[in-house]
Amino acid sequence: MLVKYQTKFATKAILLSLGAVLCVNSVVLSASVVKVASKDSPQRHRDVTELHRGDRARPDASAYRSRLSPQQQDEVVRVNADLVVLNVTVLDKDGKFVSGLKRTDFRVFEDGAEQKVATFATEETPFAAALLLDTSGSMETRLTLGRSAAIRFLDGLREEDVAAVYSFDSKVEQWQDFSPGRDLAPKVFGLKTKLMTALNDAVLRAADDLAKREEKRRAIVVLSDGGENYSRASGDKALDHASQAGATIYAVNMSEEGPTRDLAGAAIMRNLAEKTGGRYISTPGGQQLRDAFAAIAEELGHQYTLAYRPVNRDRNGKWRAIDVKIARDGITIRTRKGYKAPKTAF
């Protein structure tokens, strides 16, 4: 009886562990908590209806992880960390998405060494966007313009896309969680500017929240004049978190164009966009901004998703440069410029 009981118990434990591993692999990178606008928001009831239309509660990844031993948890992390995922935008000379490309059209290089593409997909798919509105002191005369730009971006999203809205000054606050709602929360219209600017912290917070989403395409849209003087996180750390989340940053410079523009602030925003394969938009309003927002929504919905397992297995925490090439003239390729390798060795 004792042997029979032990065998039965061991079998049950193995099945439980396997089930937990399978669930964690499918949930860790996509687990999300769906919230709605604040109770005093007139959009709340409509947003709730839209959010729950055909939507079912998703399991909590932490519940599954708690069932695993430290060794099993480490193995789960290995599976996810060993795969480098790239969302690649390919545009023609007119800025239009180039469709019809195949896996064999792409060549991926890491630190100059060619990598084997393990997975390849091209499909029109929903995306999640985190909208960051700068409410620091330097934006005092531009805040109304910033809110208008936020509304314009939300209006351009498709029905299947979701967006969250944050503000940042000396701290980062989320005013709307990810939802298909297209209206700014009323509290956003009452925001006042404060003295300091924690841009890096805002990018890091948005990246970490996006990492919990199930959407394959993720974007951070920054509406700011580019100043940075209060973050705990460095620019490199913010970029590292954006890279881990697979988030593309689109930076809109809200400062007035001309000789008074802060060139250092502009350089910060340009770096965020270029390192993640996004775009830096130098104009704060007008038709050019409307066209840019439309192009962002278009390219996020139509990207090529490639993944590879690095030939270099060293886990030394060093930066690795990524280069994607296509043997075709007259095209522009945008994707993240690289990533920081994990420090823990396999």
C-alpha positions in Angstrom: 0.0 0.0 0.0 2.8 2.4 0.9 4.5 1.9 -2.6 1.2 2.4 -4.3 0.5 5.5 -2.4 4.0 7.0 -3.1 3.6 6.2 -6.8 0.3 7.9 -7.0 1.5 10.9 -5.1 4.6 11.2 -7.3 2.5 10.9 -10.5 0.2 13.6 -9.3 3.1 15.9 -8.4 4.7 15.5 -11.9 1.4 16.2 -13.6 0.9 19.3 -11.5 4.4 20.6 -12.2 4.1 20.0 -16.0 0.7 21.8 -16.0 2.2 24.7 -14.1 5.2 25.0 -16.4 3.0 25.0 -19.5 0.7 27.6 -18.0 3.6 29.8 -16.9 5.2 29.6 -20.4 2.0 30.8 -22.0 1.1 33.4 -19.3 4.2 35.0 -17.8 4.8 37.3 -20.8 1.1 38.0 -21.4 -0.6 38.1 -18.0 -2.6 41.3 -17.5 -4.9 43.0 -15.0 -7.8 44.8 -16.6 -9.0 47.9 -14.8 -11.4 50.6 -15.8 -11.5 54.3 -15.4 -12.0 55.8 -12.0 -15.4 55.7 -10.4 -16.1 59.4 -11.1 -15.4 59.0 -14.8 -18.5 59.3 -17.1 -16.9 56.8 -19.4 -16.7 54.1 -16.8 -19.9 52.1 -17.5 -19.3 52.3 -21.3 -15.7 51.1 -20.9 -16.8 48.2 -18.7 -19.2 47.0 -21.3 -16.5 47.3 -24.0 -13.9 45.6 -21.9 -16.0 42.6 -21.1 -17.4 42.0 -24.5 -16.2 38.6 -25.3 -13.4 38.9 -22.7 -12.8 36.2 -20.1 -10.7 36.5 -16.9 -7.1 35.4 -17.4 -5.3 33.2 -14.9 -2.7 34.9 -12.6 0.8 33.7 -13.5 2.1 34.2 -10.0 -0.3 31.5 -8.8 1.2 29.0 -11.1 4.8 30.1 -10.3 4.1 29.6 -6.6 3.6 25.9 -7.2 7.0 25.4 -8.7 10.3 24.7 -7.0 13.1 27.3 -7.5 14.7 24.9 -10.0 11.5 24.6 -12.0 11.0 28.4 -11.9 14.5 28.9 -13.2 13.9 26.5 -16.1 10.7 28.4 -17.0 12.6 31.7 -17.1 15.2 30.1 -19.3 12.7 29.2 -22.0 11.4 32.8 -22.2 14.8 34.6 -21.8 16.5 32.4 -24.5 14.3 33.7 -27.3 15.0 37.2 -28.8 11.8 38.6 -30.4 11.9 41.4 -32.9 9.0 43.4 -34.3 10.2 44.7 -37.6 8.7 47.5 -39.7 9.6 47.5 -43.4 8.6 50.6 -45.4 9.0 51.6 -49.0 10.4 54.9 -50.3 6.9 56.4 -49.8 6.7 55.3 -46.2 4.1 52.6 -46.9 4.3 49.1 -45.3 6.0 46.5 -47.5 3.8 43.4 -47.4 4.4 39.9 -48.8 7.9 39.3 -47.4 8.9 35.8 -46.4 11.2 34.4 -43.7 13.9 33.8 -46.4 13.9 37.6 -47.2 15.2 38.4 -43.7 18.7 38.1 -42.4 19.3 38.8 -38.7 22.8 39.5 -37.2 23.8 39.8 -33.6 27.2 41.5 -33.0 28.0 40.7 -36.6 27.2 37.0 -36.4 24.2 35.8 -38.5 21.4 34.1 -36.5 18.9 31.5 -37.5 15.4 32.8 -37.5 13.4 30.4 -35.3 9.9 31.8 -35.8 8.4 34.2 -38.3 4.9 35.8 -38.5 3.2 38.6 -40.4 -0.3 39.4 -39.6 -2.6 42.3 -38.8 -2.8 42.1 -35.1 -4.0 44.3 -32.1 -1.4 46.4 -30.2 -1.2 47.9 -26.7 0.1 51.4 -26.3 1.2 53.4 -23.2 0.7 57.1 -23.7 3.0 59.3 -21.5 2.1 62.9 -21.0 4.8 65.2 -19.6 3.3 67.5 -16.9 6.6 69.0 -15.6 7.2 72.7 -15.2 8.8 73.1 -18.6 5.5 72.0 -20.2 3.4 74.7 -18.5 2.6 76.6 -21.7 2.3 73.4 -23.8 0.1 71.1 -21.6 -3.1 72.0 -23.5 -1.3 71.1 -26.7 -0.1 67.8 -25.1 -3.6 66.8 -24.1 -4.8 67.6 -27.6 -2.1 65.4 -29.0 -3.1 62.6 -26.6 -6.7 62.8 -27.8 -5.6 62.8 -31.4 -3.5 59.6 -30.9 -6.4 57.8 -29.1 -8.8 58.8 -31.8 -6.6 57.1 -34.4 -6.5 53.7 -32.8 -8.5 50.8 -34.2 -11.3 49.0 -32.3 -9.1 46.1 -31.4 -6.2 48.2 -30.0 -5.9 49.2 -26.3 -4.2 52.1 -24.7 -3.3 53.4 -21.2 -2.6 57.0 -20.2 0.1 58.2 -17.7 1.4 61.5 -16.6 4.9 62.2 -15.3 6.6 65.1 -13.5 8.3 64.4 -10.2 6.3 61.1 -10.1 4.6 58.8 -12.5 0.8 58.3 -12.3 -1.5 56.2 -14.4 -4.9 57.8 -15.2 -6.3 55.1 -17.5 -5.5 51.4 -17.6 -5.3 49.6 -20.9 -8.7 49.6 -22.5 -10.3 50.2 -25.9 -11.9 53.5 -24.6 -11.0 56.5 -26.7 -11.7 59.3 -24.3 -9.3 60.8 -21.8 -10.3 60.4 -18.2 -11.7 63.7 -16.8 -8.9 64.0 -14.2 -6.4 64.4 -17.1 -8.0 67.7 -18.0 -7.4 69.0 -14.5 -3.7 68.1 -14.3 -1.4 71.0 -13.4 2.3 71.2 -14.2 4.9 70.5 -11.5 8.6 71.4 -11.3 10.6 68.2 -12.0 10.7 65.6 -14.9 11.1 61.9 -14.3 11.0 60.8 -18.0 13.2 57.7 -17.5 11.0 56.5 -14.6 7.9 56.9 -16.8 9.3 54.9 -19.6 10.4 52.1 -17.2 6.9 52.0 -15.6 5.1 51.9 -18.9 7.5 49.1 -20.2 6.9 47.0 -17.1 3.1 47.4 -17.5 3.3 46.5 -21.2 5.4 43.4 -20.4 2.3 42.0 -18.7 0.1 42.4 -21.8 -0.8 39.6 -24.1 -0.6 41.7 -27.3 2.4 40.9 -29.5 2.9 44.5 -30.5 3.6 47.1 -27.8 4.3 50.8 -28.0 5.2 53.7 -25.7 4.2 57.1 -27.0 6.0 60.0 -25.2 4.5 63.5 -25.4 7.3 65.7 -23.9 9.8 68.4 -24.4 12.5 65.8 -23.5 13.8 67.1 -20.2 15.1 64.7 -17.6 16.1 65.7 -14.1 14.4 63.6 -11.4 14.3 59.9 -12.4 15.7 57.2 -10.1 16.3 55.1 -13.3 19.0 55.9 -15.8 18.3 56.2 -19.5 20.0 52.9 -20.1 17.9 51.1 -17.5 14.7 52.5 -19.0 15.8 51.3 -22.4 16.7 47.9 -21.0 13.2 47.5 -19.6 11.6 48.7 -22.9 13.7 46.1 -24.7 12.7 43.3 -22.4 9.1 44.2 -22.9 9.5 44.3 -26.7 8.1 47.9 -26.6 8.8 50.4 -29.4 9.1 54.0 -28.3 7.6 56.9 -30.4 8.7 60.3 -29.1 6.9 63.5 -29.9 8.7 66.7 -29.1 6.1 69.0 -27.7 8.4 72.0 -27.3 8.2 75.0 -29.7 10.2 74.6 -32.8 13.0 77.0 -33.4 16.2 78.3 -31.8 14.8 78.1 -28.3 14.2 74.4 -28.5 16.1 72.3 -25.9 18.6 70.4 -28.0 19.7 68.1 -25.1 16.0 67.2 -24.4 15.5 66.5 -28.1 18.6 64.2 -28.1 17.2 62.2 -25.2 13.9 61.6 -27.0 15.6 60.8 -30.3 17.8 58.2 -28.5 14.8 56.5 -26.9 13.0 56.2 -30.3 16.0 55.1 -32.3 17.3 52.5 -29.8 13.9 50.7 -29.8 13.2 50.9 -33.5 10.6 53.7 -33.2 10.3 57.2 -34.5 11.2 60.7 -33.3 8.6 63.3 -34.3 9.9 66.8 -34.2 6.6 68.7 -34.7 4.2 69.2 -31.8 1.0 69.8 -33.8 -0.7 70.3 -37.2 -1.2 68.0 -40.1 2.3 66.6 -39.9 1.6 65.3 -36.4 -1.8 63.8 -37.5 -0.1 62.1 -40.3 2.6 60.8 -38.0 0.1 59.3 -35.5 -1.8 57.6 -38.4 1.5 56.1 -39.6 2.3 54.9 -36.1 -1.0 53.1 -35.8 -0.6 51.6 -39.3 2.9 50.3 -38.7 2.1 48.8 -35.3 -0.7 46.9 -36.8 1.4 45.6 -39.7 4.8 44.4 -38.6 6.8 41.3 -39.2 7.6 39.4 -36.0 10.8 37.4 -36.0 12.5 35.4 -33.2 15.8 33.7 -32.8 17.9 32.0 -30.2 21.3 33.7 -29.9 24.4 31.7 -31.1 26.3 33.5 -28.3 25.2 31.6 -25.1 27.2 33.8 -22.7 25.2 35.4 -20.0 27.5 38.3 -19.2 25.0 41.3 -19.0 26.7 43.0 -22.0 24.9 44.9 -24.8 24.4 43.0 -28.0 23.8 44.9 -31.3 21.1 43.7 -33.6 21.0 44.3 -37.4 18.2 43.1 -39.7 18.9 43.1 -43.4 16.7 42.5 -46.5 18.1 42.1 -50.0 15.9 44.8 -51.6 16.6 48.4 -52.7 14.6 51.4 -51.6 13.3 50.2 -48.3 13.6 51.3 -44.7 13.9 48.8 -41.9 13.1 49.7 -38.3 13.5 47.4 -35.2 15.3 47.6 -31.9 19.0 48.2 -32.1 19.9 45.5 -29.6 19.4 44.2 -26.1 21.3 43.5 -22.8 22.1 39.8 -22.3 21.0 38.3 -19.0 23.7 38.0 -16.3 22.8 34.6 -15.0 24.5 31.7 -16.8 22.6 28.7 -18.0 
